[in-house]
Amino acid sequence: MSVEIMKPLKAYAVEPQNEMPPEILPLNGTDVWGLDGAARQALGLLTAGEGPGERLFAMADYLVTFCTPFDRSQPFPDALLLNGTALALCGYLCEGHHPEAELWRLTGAARLATEAHNQRAALEIKMLADCILAVCQMADEKNLPILSDLITLRERMWGRLLDHSRAERIHVSESDFPAYLTNPLPVEQIGSHMRNRAWQERARFPEYLQEYDLEDADRTCENLLTLRAHMLVRHQFGSDIDWHLRLFDDKESTVSLGGMRFLQYLVGAHIKTGKDKYAEHAARILWSFYNGSPIPNHRQLVGPWRTLEVGSRQWRVWLDVVGYLGKTDAFDDATHAMIARSRLEHMRYALAYCGGPNNWYQVEASGLAVTSMCLPEVRLSDAYLRIALRRLKWINSFAYYNDGFQFELSHGYHLFPTSGILSVVHVANARGVALPDDFVNLVEKAHEMYLYAGLPNRMLPTFNDCSAVIIDPTPLLRVAAETFDRSDLLWGGTKGASGTHPDHTSHAWPDAGLYLMRSTWQEDAQYLHFDGAPWGAAHQHEDKLNFVLYANGRPLINDPNIYAYSATELTHYFKSSRSHNVVMVDGRGQARRFRPEARLTTKGRNEWVSSDTFDFVSSEYLEGFAPDPYPDRGQANDIDLSITHRRAIFYIKGAYWVLCDIIHGDGIHQLEQLFHIAPLQTGDEKEPFRAGNVDISPEAIVTRDAGLGNLAILPVDTDSVTVRKQKGETSPAVGWHGVLGEYPAWDITLETHQTLPARLDAVLFPLTADETKYPKVERLVSDVNTTAFRISGPDFEDTFILCEEGTGPVTVGDIVFEGRALMLRHHPEHKIMSVDGKSIVVDGNELPLS
């Protein structure tokens, strides 16, 4: 009879492969083991009469683990529908033959129901109708539970009322919960058991990682909640919280509610004061969530059960709430029992649904892994953990470059999933659970970014969409140091108070294409972070060849970041080339968004040379320029691929930087070289940033902030350049900073009209607080192959030469040089710094090259 039930599904099946499914989903979605191929193979097995056994078990395990494509543009609209159908049927057929069959049944039915809801459950959609009817009839034949949504869908589509006595839900009731335990306990004993598990305090994160804001905690106790997901907004709720609230038509408000970060402030306040009210309100909020946002049977795209927040609140917020407040009077047995039930619901939901192949997937899988380890009493908790780790192996295989940088190429978004996978290691250590070595090694490697990329003040830079707030990663470094026994990470995590400082200053992430120049590890160090990276997997800005610069105790050139995701002119500005330290051509910005391959790879050469005395980096932008009108952001057919930009930066450690741009193409074009002057941080909560003072002329752009370090930007060619400064402008937006709000900040534009190829070179010279004089710059050579100029200060004289590859020997005054780059210091002492130097002759004398 079972084969007859599934007979209509033969139309959607394919001949199955002889081999077993691979460990992880292939990156090529057209592969026979892609989402669509695997689902159709499974239907091929089922409709051919395959019974319970190793082959069907392996297929079901593969289907339950993977339900999102590597590339969301892959044209397989029916893949998840067929996946859910095949998985549910595997569950029904394997009931009594495999302990995980119940997971397959429920998970498959939930995916099927979600697709049916999305397609409006129309009977004329034959594939949908065939799938629903086959699963429902199989449940009837086996006399097994069936998801309530499928019964309702069957009623609507075929127009008759049905028996609901076998209906099951993702929700787990209080009376049913003991049946999910390996060793069932009476309902009245569950809360006490959960409350007294000793490892829960070991699983919480250390006190130094908690957030302490008593004012915010007191507001939270009044249900005046601060929403912090790419916004800083307070909203006054009444006696209860509306978990579905959407402010300003901005989904980030529901994201912030679902993430429950405000609970962490209650944890911190309780640690600091010991006051019961903070624990009491934390318990009220958890009960409010449990009662006010019951878990749905189908996927919720926006709201409290959006999959990203399902994962994120589990691997951090709830872990610390239970770990720190779980023994208080407010967290009584009923509350602990409720938390256990809700955790199981989170596991069941996270098993059924995944976000896209980005930080969502990493965060969701981390949440599933952590929650499974927090409920070892639950039957099949090991299966949930195995599936979560298999998912993490898949996503991490391409979501981290080999150098440890996360593929969104944003320091802030690197932190988000990296904190999630650290939680997996942290809880596993607390529970004594062994994890795969390659996973643990990756987590350790990913944490090195915080150490090497941190600004001299230890904060993270703000490349791409980063964070609406300033990020201090030092507590995370300290946790990683303790987790992996790393003395250098401890040094970073304690800001030099303990541990051993790193064995090098400048650092490269060559696979990611990010490069860091640093003079020392002191807070007054010189620092330049350069972006030669791809477009990134998400949260991208049109800003390849961008950089940030910090010296003498303050940021001087910055990336303005982004504050909010709402569709406004400023949000558009923050994403565009105009808000970054790049070059625009004829008013056009970079256009990587139109090139699908740019998501993980970039065109052009990257170079990196680092030594004790100098650093050198170079990269190219070869992916076209396009208009960038708000809000449509241009059209793919508007891209001009005939113009390219190559940028090189040479750094004399402890002294200054040389920036060299060459723009290739034909004809006369308007060129705009952009610099974004970092605003001053005021310490005022109402207005945390203000634009400083800057003087501009074609000869020098100089910040003039009394008592602070400053910067002189010295263009090499001044005759044909005009300079303008703008801040706080709209229509179009120009001159803004996007941290802790949107604040005016100086955008500096050097504009020229030149025949291409053309060079735009400048010296970036940091000034100490009491220093007002800066060097003179004199052009020596400028052609398509070579740029050279002299930099003369009060106590030094340097000659810089940069050659394109294959140029051969060049003569600059009394210097003959062959190589890529040369910095020759004439006095106070003779010093040679070269990149790929082959020979140098000065005044007829050949000198040794370093």
N, C-alpha and C positions, 0 to 999 in steps of 0.2 A: 504493500500500500504506500510506503514512504516514497518509493521511486515514482509511483504514479502522481503523487502530490507534487513532486519536483519536476515532472515532465515538461511543463511550460517553460521552465528556466533553461532548457537546453538551448534555446535560441540565443541566450546570452553567455553561453559557456564556450570554452576552447579546450582543445586537447591538452591535458596536463603534461608537464615535463616529467622526465623520469627521475631527476635528482630532487633532493630535499631543498626546501627554501634556504636562501642564504641567511647569514647571521643578521645582516642589516640591509635595509632597503637600498637598491642601487640608485646612484645619483641620476642616472639616465631614466627618466620616467617612462620612456617607450620600451624599456626592457620587459621581458616576459615576467619578471618578478616585480615590476612596478605596481602601483596601487591597483590599476585597472587589470593588468595581466594576472596578478596573483588572485584577485577576486574571481576572475573568469576561469582560471585554472581550478580553483576550489569548487566552483559550480560544475566544472567538468568532471571532477572526481565524484561529487555528490550525485549528479544525474546519471553517472555510469554505475551507481550502486556501491561505491566504496563504503565499507563499513568502518566501525571504530578500530583504530590501529595506529601504528607509529606514523604512517604517512599522513593520515587525517589529523592526528594530534599536532604534528609539526606544522601543518598548514594552518590550523586554527590558531596556534600560538603566534605564527607570523601575522595573520590577519588582525588579531587582537592587539598586537604590539604596534603596528604601523598603519596609520590612517591619515597621513598628511603627505603631500608630495614635496619633493625637493624644490621643484619649480612650480609655483602656483599658477603659471600660465599654461601648464600642460593641458591639452584639450581632452580631458577625460571626465565629462560631466557626470557620468553614471558610476564612477569608481566607488564612491563611498556608499551609494545605494546598494551596489552589488556586494561590497565588502560586508555591510551590515547583514544583508540577507544570508550570504554564505556562512558568516560567523554564527549567526543565530541558529541556522540549520545544523551546523557542526555541534553546537551546544546541545540541541535536542537529541541528535543521534548518539552522542557520546555520553549522555547522562547515565551514570552508573558504571561507566567504563573509564572515566578520567576525572580526577578530583576537580579540575578547573572548568569542567563543562558548564557549570552554573554561571561562571564569569563570561564565557563565550556567549551563552544564551542571552543574558541580560544586556551585555555590551552591544552585541549585534543588533538586538531589538531596539535599543536606544538610538543607535546610528540610523537604522532603517526608519524609525519614527521621525527622527529629525529631518531626514531627507523628504519624507512624505509631507510633513508640515511645510517645508520650504517649497514644495511643488503644489501646494494647496490641495493635496489629496484628490486629484481629479481621476475619475474612473477611466476616462478616455486615454490617460497616459498608461499604455499597456504594460510597459516594463514595471512601473511602480505597482500597478494592480496585481500583476503576476507575483511579484516579490512579497507583497503583504499577504496575499491569499495563501501562498505556499507556507510561509512562516506560521500563520494563524492555524492552518489546517494541520501542520506538523505538531503544534502545541496541543491541538485537540486530540490527535491520534495518540500522542504520548501521555495525555492527561497530566501535563506539567504546567507550571505557572507561565503566564505570558504578560508582557508589559502592558499596563492598562491603556497606554496611548494607542497601541495597535488594535485593541478591542474597539476603542472609540473610532479610530480611523476606519476600521472594517464596517462599523455601524453606519458611518456617514457615507462611505463609498457605495455600499450595497443596500443601504436603506432598510435595515432591520435591527431591532434591539437584540442584544446578546447577553449571555450569562457572564457576569463579572466576578464570579466566586473564585476564579483562579488568577485574578489580576495581581501583578506584582509591580513594585515601584523601585526607583533608585533610593527613595526615602526608606530609612530603617526605623521602625517604631520601637518604642521602649520595650514592649512585650516580645518583639521578635529578636531583639539584639542578642540575647543569650544563645540563640541558635547559630549565630555566626562565630561563636567562640570555640576554640579547640577543646577546651574543658569548660563546658557551660556552667555559669554561676546563676544563682537566683537573682532576679531583677534587683531586689533590695540590697544585694551585696556588691553589685558592680561598681557603684560610685566609690565605695570605700576601698575596693581593690585598686581602682585607677588612681585614687588620691595618694595611696601609700607606696607607689613604686619608687624605689630609692634613686633609680637612674635618671629620673626626670630632672632633678636638680643638676646632675652632671651634664645633661643635654642642653641646658640653657646656655646662652652666650654670656661671657663675663660682664661684670658690672661696668667696666670701662667702655663697653660697647653700647650701653644703654643711653637713651636720650633724656637729658634732664632739663625740663622746662616747667617749673612749678606753676607759672602763670597759665601756660597752655593746659596743663593738667587740671587746674582749677576750672578753667573754662569748659573743658571736656566733661567735668562732673556736672555741669549745668546744661549739657548737650549743645554747647556752643563749640562746634567742631571746626578745626582748621584743616582745609583741604589743600593738599600739597602735591598733587600729581600734575606737574606742569601748570600750576597756578598757585597762588597764595591768597586764599579766600576763606573767610570765616562765615559759617552759616549757623543761625540759631534754630535748632529744632525745638519741638515742644517736649512733651513728657516722653515721647518715643522718637525713634529715628526712622525716617522714610528712606529705606535702603535702595529705593529705585529713583531717588531724586536726580534730576538732570538739570543743572543750572546753566543758563546762557546757551542752551542747546549745545553744550560742550560735554562730550562723553567723559572727559577727564574728571568731572565731578563725581560720577558714579564709580570711576576707577579709584579715586581717592577713598571713597566710602568703602568699597569692596576690599581695598588693601589694608584698611584698619590700622594705619600707622598711628593714629591717635591713641590706640591702646598702649603703645610703647611709652608714651609720655606718662600714662598712669603707672606703668611698671617703674619707670625712673623715679617718679614722685614718691611711690611707696618705698622704694629702696632708700631714698634720701630722708624721708620723714617718718616712716613707719605708720603713717595715718591710715586707719581702716577705710576711710571714705574712698580712697583711690582703688583699693581692691574691690570694694562693694560696687563701685560704678563700672569697673571692668567686667564683673560678673553680670551686671544688668545689661551691658552692651552685648555680651555674648548671648544672653537669653533673648534680647531684642532681635538679634540677627537670626537666631534659630527659629523663633516664632514668627518673625515678620518677613522672612524671605525663604520659605520652604524650598527645598531642592526640586527643580523641575525634572521631568523625565526626558526632555529633549534639550538640545543645546541652546543656551541663552547667549546671544551675541553681545548684548550690552546689558549691564546690570550686575547685581551681586554675585551671579554665577557665571560671569565671564571667565573663561578658562585661565587667563593670566592671573587674576586675583585668587582664583581657587588654588593655584600653585603657590603664589607669593605669600599669602597670609599663613600658609601652613609651614613653610620652611623657616620662617623667622618669627612672626608676631605671636602666633599661638604657642610656639615653642617656649618663648620667654614669658608669656603670660602664665602658662601652667608652671613653668620652672620656678618663677619668683613669687607668684601669688597663690599657687595651688594649695599651700598649707594654711592659708588664712581662713578665718571663719566664714568669709564671704563665699569662698569656693567650697561649698558643702558637697555632700555625697551626690545630691541630685544634679548639681552643676557639673561635677566630674563625669557622671554618667551621660549627661547631655553632650559634653565635649567628645566623649568616646564615640557616641552615635554619630555625631556630626563629622568627626574625622573619618569614620568608615564611609559616610556618604560622600565626602570629598574624594576618597580613594575610588569609589565606584564611578563617580562623575569624571574624574581625571583619566580613568581607564578608557572611558567611552569617547572622550573628545579631546582634541589637540588643536592648538593654534597653528600658525604658519611656521615654516622652517627658519625661525629667527630666535630672538631672546624669549619670545613666548614659549616656544617648545622647550627650551632649556629650563626656564623657570617652572613650567608645569611639571616636567618630568622630575625636577628636583623636589617639588612639593609632594609628588606621588611617592618618591623614594623615602623622604623624611617621614611622611605620615605612616607609611607601611612599617617603618622601624619603630614608630611611636605606638603601634598597636600589635605587638608580637603575639598577644593573646588571640587575635582574630585568625580564623582558619584562612589559609591561602595568603597570609601576609607576605610570606616568602615569594609567592608568585607575583604579587604586586611589585615587590622590590626588584625581582628579576626583570620584569617588563620595563620598569622605570630605568634601570641601568642599561638595558639594551637600547632603549630610546635615547638615553644620554650618549651612548657610544656612537649612535648614528648621527645625531645632531652635532656633537663635538668633533666628529671627523672632518667637518667642513666649517663649523662655526668658530673654530680657533685656528689661526695660522700656526705654522710650526714653531714660530717664535713666541707663541703664547698670547698674541693679541686677538681679541674677539672681533669677529668679522663685520660688525657694524662700524668699527673704526672710530668709535666715540668713547672717550675715557669714562664718561658717565654711564653709558650703556654697557661698557665692559664690566663695570662694577655690578650691575644688576644681576645678570646670570651667573657671574663668577661668585657672587655672594651666595647664590642658590646652591651651586655645586659644592662650595665650601661647607654649607650646612649639612649636606649629605655626609661628607667626611666627618664633620664634627659629631653628628648624632651617631654615626657608625662607631666612632671611638668610644662614645659614652655607653653604647650598648654592647660593645665588643663584637661588632659585626665586621667580618672581613670584606674588603672591597677589592676590585681588580687593581693591580699595580698601575696599569696604564692610565686608569681614571684618576687615581690619587696623584700620579706624577703630573698629569695635566693641570689639576687644580693648583698644585704647587707652582708650576711654571706660570700660570695665568696671574698669580699674585705678584710676580716680580714687576709687572707694569706699574703698580702703585709706587714702588721704590724708585724706579729709574725715570718715570715720566713726571713725578711730582715736581712742582715748582720749588724754587728755593725756600718758600714759606710752607712747603709740604702739601699745598692744596693741588688739586688736579686741574690741568688746563681744560678748555671748554670747546674742543673740536666737535663739529657737527652738532646735532641735538645732544646736549650733554645733561644738564639738570637746571631746573629753575632756581636752585640754591647752590652755594659754594660747597664743594665736596672736599672734606678732609678724610683721606683714606688711611691715616695713621692707625686708628683703632683696628681696622681690618688687617693691616700689616702685622700688628701685634698678635692678633688671633692666629694668623697664618704662621708667624714665627713660632708660636707655642705648639701649633698643630704639626709643623714639619721640622721643628728643631733647627731653625735657621737663624744664625747669629746676625747676618746682614739684614734680614727682615725685621728682627728685633730692634736693631739700630734704627731702622726707618720707623718702626711702630712706636718707639719711645722718643723719637726726635733727637736721637743721639745720646740719650741718657744711659742706655745699656746696649750691649751687643757690640758688633764690629762693623765699622762703616764699610760700604761696598769697595771692591778692589779696583773700580774704574768709575770715571765720572760721566763721560759721554757714552751714549748707548744707542744701538740701532735695533729696530725690528725689521730686518730686511725682507721677510716674507710679506709683512703687512705694508711695508713702504713708509714707515715712520722713523724719524731720526732725531736724536736729542743731543745737542751740544751744551756742555756744562763746564765751567771753569773749576769749581770746587764743590764740596758738600756743605759749605757755610750758607747762612741765610742771606748774605749779601753777594752770593755768587752771581755770575753771568750765566744766562740760560737762553737757548733758542731751540724751539721744537718745530720741526719742519715736516710738512705733509706731502709725501710723494705717493700717497696710497690710492687704491681703487675707490670707486664710488661708494662702496660699502653695501651691506645687505639691507639696511633700513636706516632711517633717521639721517639721511645724507644731506649735505650741502654742496653746492657747486663751487668747490674751493680747492681743487688740487693745486699744489705749489704754495699754499698758504703757510704762514708761520706765526708763532707768538714769541715775544722777546721780553725777558725779565732781567733786570740788573740793579745793583745798588739798593736792594731791599724793596723793590716794587715792580709790578708789571708795567711795561712801557708800550709795547704793541701787543694787542690782544685779538682773540677771536670773540666776536660779540655774543656767541652762544645763541640760544633761543629761549624765550620765556614761556610762551603758551602755544598750543597747537590749534587754537581757534582760527578760523579763516579770516584773518585781517591783513591789512597792508603791511603791518610790521612783521607778522609771522612770515609773510612772503619775502620781505626784505632779508630777514635773518637766514633764510635758506639760499638766497641768491648770491652770485659772485660779488655784487655791489657791497655786501657787508663783510667782505674778506680781504685779506692782504694779497691780492692777485692782480692780474692785468686784464682789463677789458678792451675790446677792439670794436670801434664804431658803435659804442654803446651796448654791445653784445657781451653776454657772459658765457661761462662754460655751459656745456650742454650734454653732460654724461648721462643724464636721465633718459635720453632717447636711445642709448646703446645698451641692450640687455646684458651683454657680456661684462659691462663695466661693474656689475654688482660684486664680482669677486676678483676680477683681474683688471689690469690697466695697461694701456699702450705706453710705449716709450721706455727709455733706459733710466735706471736709477743708479747713482754712484754714491759710495760712502767710503771715506778714508778718515781714520781717527788716529791721532798720535798724542804724545804727551804735550806737544806744543801747539798743535792746530787740528782743526776738523774741516772736512770738506764734504759737501753734499751737492748733488745735482739730480734733477728730474725733468721730465718733459710732459707737456699737456698736448695731446695729439687728437683729441676727441671732438673738436669742433666748437664753434661759437654760434649762439642763437639769440634772438630777442627773447625777453623774459617778462612779458606783460602780465600784470596781475588781473584776474586770478588764473588765467588759462595756462600760463607758463610756457607759451610758445608752441610751435608745431614741429614735428620731426623733419618736414620738408624745408624748414627755414634754416637748417644748420649749414654753416660755412665751414667745410673741412679743409679749405685751402690755406688757412692760417693756423700756425702752431706756435707754442710758447715753450721755451726752455729756460729754466732758472738754475743758477748755481749760487751757493753761499759758501764763503771761505771765512773761517773764524780763527783769529789769533787768540789763543786761550788767555783769558785775563785782560784782553785789550779791546778789540772791536771786531765787527763783521763787515765783509764786503758782499754786496748783493749784485748779481749780474743777470739781467734778463735779455734774451734775444728773441725777437718775434719774427718768424719767417712767413713769407707770402709774397704777393706781387702788388704793385700799385701803392698809392698814397692812402693811409688810413689814420683815423683818430685812435690814439693809444692813451689809455688811462692807467697809471700805476697807482694802486690804492694802498694806503696805510691807515690802520685804525688805532688811534691813540687810546690806551687804556684809561678809563676814568679813575678818579681817586675814590677810595673807599672811605666813607665818612664815619662809620660807627653809629650813625643815626638810623634808627629803625624805620622812621617815616621816609627818609630819603637816603638810602645807604650808599648811593653813588652820585658824584657830580663830576662834570667835565672839568679838567684842569686847564692850565694856561698853555697856549702854544703860539709861537711866532712863526710866520711862514714867509718865505721868499723863494725864488728859483734856486738861490745859492744854498739855502739851509732851512730846514724845518726843525725847530728847537722847542722842546717842552720847557716851560719856565715856572716850575712849582717850587717855591721857596722852601728850603729845609729838606728837600727830597732829592733823590737821584733823578736825573733827567736824561734825555736822549736827543742827539743831533742826527738828523737824516740829511746826508750831504749828497745831492745829485751830482754826478760827474759832468754831465752836459747840461748847461743852464741856459744857453742862448735861445733855444726854441721851446722851452718849457714854461707853462703857466701853472700856478699852484693855487688851489682853493681849499678852504676848510669849511665844513658844514656840520651842524649838529641839530638834532631834534626836528628835522624837517619831515613833512608829510606831503603826499601827492606830488611826486613820489617820495617814499620814505628814504631818508639818508641821515646817518649819524645817530645810531642808537646802540645801547648796550642791554643785553637780555638776561641778566641775573638778578634775582630777587625783585623782578619787575621789569619795566621798560623805561630806561633812563637815557637822556641825551648824552652823547659822547662824540668826540671829534673824529670825523672821517676826513682824511687828507687825500687829495687827488692831485697827482702830477700829470698834466695833460700836454700832449704834443701831437702834431700831425707830421708823419714821416713816410718816406718811401720804404717799403719793406724789401729785404730784411732790415731791422732796426734794433738798436741796443738802448736799454734803459738801465744804467748802472748807478749804484749809490753806495755810500759808506754809512754804516749804522754805528754811531759812536756814543757809548754810554758816558754820562757825566756824573761825577760825584756831587753831593749836595752843595759843596762850596766851589764847584768848578763851573766856569762860564765860557771858557775858550774851547774851541774845537779845531780840528785840523783843516788845512786847505787841501783841496783835491784838484789835480791837474790832469787833463786828458793827454795821453801819449799816443795811443793807437786805437782806432776803431774801424773794423771792417768785418766782413761776414765770417772770417775765421778767427779773429783775434780781438780781444779788448785788453787795454793796458792803461794804467794811470798811476800817478804818484800821490801818496798820502803823506803830508808833511805836518807834523805837530811840533810843539815847542821843544821837545826833547827826543824826537825820533823822525826818521825819514824812511818810508817804505815804497817799494815799487811792486805793483801787482800785475801779473800777466795771466790771462786765461785764454787757452786755445781750444778750438774744436778738434775732435779726434782727426788724426791724419793730416794735420796742418803742416807738420815738418818744422824745421828750425825757423824762428822768427827773430827779427832784430828790433829791439826797443832801446833807442839811445845807444849806450855802450854795452848793452846786454844782448847776448844771443842765447836763446833758450829753445829747447825742444822738449815737449812734454805737455801735460794737460793743464797744470796750474803752477804758478810760482809766486811766492811772497818773499821778496828779498829786502831784508832790513839792512840799511846802509850804516846807520849809527843809532844809538850809542855804541853798539857792537855789531859786527858783521854776522848776519844770521840768514840761513837759507831754509825755507820750508817749501817743499814741492810735492805735487801729485803726479805720479807716473813720469817723473823727470828722467830724461835720458841724458841730457847734457846741459851745462850752463857755462858760458864764457862771459866774464865781466872785464871790460877794458883790456881785452886780449888774453886774459888769464883764465884757464879752465879751473872751475871750483868743484869740490866734491859735493854731491847731492845727498840730501837726507831723504 
